[in-house]
Amino acid sequence: LPNKEDSYSKAQAAQILKDFFQRYKVSNYKVIHHGSAKDGAEYFIGSLSTSGGNFRTYLLVRTENSKKRIQQFRIEASE
């Protein structure tokens, strides 16, 4: 997130995202690109429209023990 670039625990990340989505009400979201890596990870690049502006999102998902886990989630201001 803008001004929040770091690694966070699950609880910290949940609170940061909750605060973000309370501040920026979502009006639209669209997946622009979806792909996979050789190690089985999947990624999604999207466009997020909110009441406070537009953002680009990046989500990296890995499968561990037959369960999908979010490895990385980024929200960046669109230029």
N, C-alpha and C positions, 0 to 999 in steps of 0.2 A: 504494500500500500504506500501511497505517497507519504514520506516522512516516517515510515514504520518498517524500513528494510532491515530485517534481522531474522534469526531463527527463534521460534516460540514453541512453548509447550502446547499441547492440545487445548488446555483450558485458556491459556493466554490468547491463542489464535482465535478461539471462539469469541472471546470478549472483544477483541479488536475488530473482528468482522461484524459482530452485533452493533458496535458503535458506528462503524462505517455505514452499514445499511440503515441505521436509524437516521443518520445525517443525510445520506444520499438515497432518496426514494427511487427505486428502479422503475423505469418506464418501458424498457425494452432490452432484450439480450439476444444476441445471435452468434452462433458458432461460425467462425470464418474458416477455420481449418482444423482438421482432426488427423492425427497420424500415430504411428507406432514406431518404436525403436527395436533394435535387434534383441535387447534384453527383455522384451515383452512389455515394457512401459508404454503407456499411451499419453498423448498430450492433446490439449484442446486450446486453440487460440480463439478468443471471442471479442465481440464488441458490446460494451455495456453502456446503455444510455440511462442517465439518472437526472434527478431534479437539479443536481449541482454540476452537471457537465457529463462529458463522454469519457469513457475509460477503455483501455485495452486489457483483456484478461489472459492469463496463461495458467493452465492447470496441468500438472504432471501427476499421473496416477500409476502406481505399481501394484502388482498382484503379489501378495505374501500369504502363504498358507491358504490358498484358494479364496482370499478376500482382497478386494480392491482397497487400497490405502492412498490417500492424498499425500504425495511426497512434497509437492510444492504448489503454492497458489500465489499468483501475483496479480495485482491490480495497479495499472499505471495510467497516469493521465494521458489522454490522447492529444496529439499535437495538431 
